[in-house]
Amino acid sequence: MKNLNALNAISWVFGLLLVTIGVMNIVLVHPIPGIFYIVVSFLFFPPTNVFLKKKFNISIPFGIKLILFILIMWPTLGVGDLAELYGL
């Protein structure tokens, strides 16, 4: 049970980080990538996982969420406009 709580906490952090990057993209760069980040961030929040499980009987495993997070963050921090804007 402790492992599940830790994974939920990590999922919340991933989701909040993507929401933050989405808002920064909307304000500083362009709305389209910002909206994309915000929409994708909902996949990381545990209540969304509960909703998907109830309504569609689908659950996204944490490993898939981790891979998705890495695949999204890699180009964002590597070649994204926010990275250039802040010199990352």
N, C-alpha and C positions, 0 to 999 in steps of 0.2 A: 504494500500500500504506500510506503514512503517513496518508492521508485515512481509510482504513478503521480504522486504529488509533485515530485521534482520535475517530471516530464511536463506536467501541466504548467509549472512555473516557467520552464524554459520556453514552452509554446507561447505563453503570454509575452515573454520578453521578445521573442522573434516577431510576434504580431505587432507589438507596440513599436518596435524598431522599424518595421516596414511601414506602419502608419506614419511615423515621424518622417521617414524618407519621402513618403508620398506627399505629405503636406509641404515639405521643403521643395519638392519638385514643382508642385502646383504654384507656390509663391515665387520661387526663384528661377525656375527653368521653363517648364511648359506643362500645361494641364494634363495632356494625354498620358505621359509616363506616371505622373502623380496619381491619376485615377487608377491606373493599372496596379500600382503598388498598394493602394488602399483596398482595392477589390481583392487582390491576392492575400492581403494580410488577414482577411476574415477566415481564410482556411486554417490559420494557425491558432485562432482563439478556441479554447475548450468548449464554450457554449455552441459554437458552430458545429463542432464534432458531435455534440449531443443531439443537435437538431438534425444533422445528416443521418445519424444512427436511428433516430425516432421515425423520421419521415420516409427515408429512402433505404434504410438498413445498410448504410455504407459508413465505414469508419476509415479514416485516413491514418495509417500507422505513423508513429513518430519518425521512423527511419525515412519514410518518404518526405515528411515535412522537413527533416534535416537536409536531405539532398536538394529539395526545392529551394530552401533558404540559401544554401551555398550557391546553387546555380543562379539565383537572383542577385545575391550580394557580390559575387565575383565580378561581373561586368559593371555593376553599379559603382563599386569602389575603384575598379581598375580603369575604366574608360568613360565613365558617366560624366555628365555635365557638372554634377555636384562635386565630383572629385576634382575636376579642373577648377571649379569655382573656389574651392577651399584649399587647393594645393595638396591633395592627398596622393 
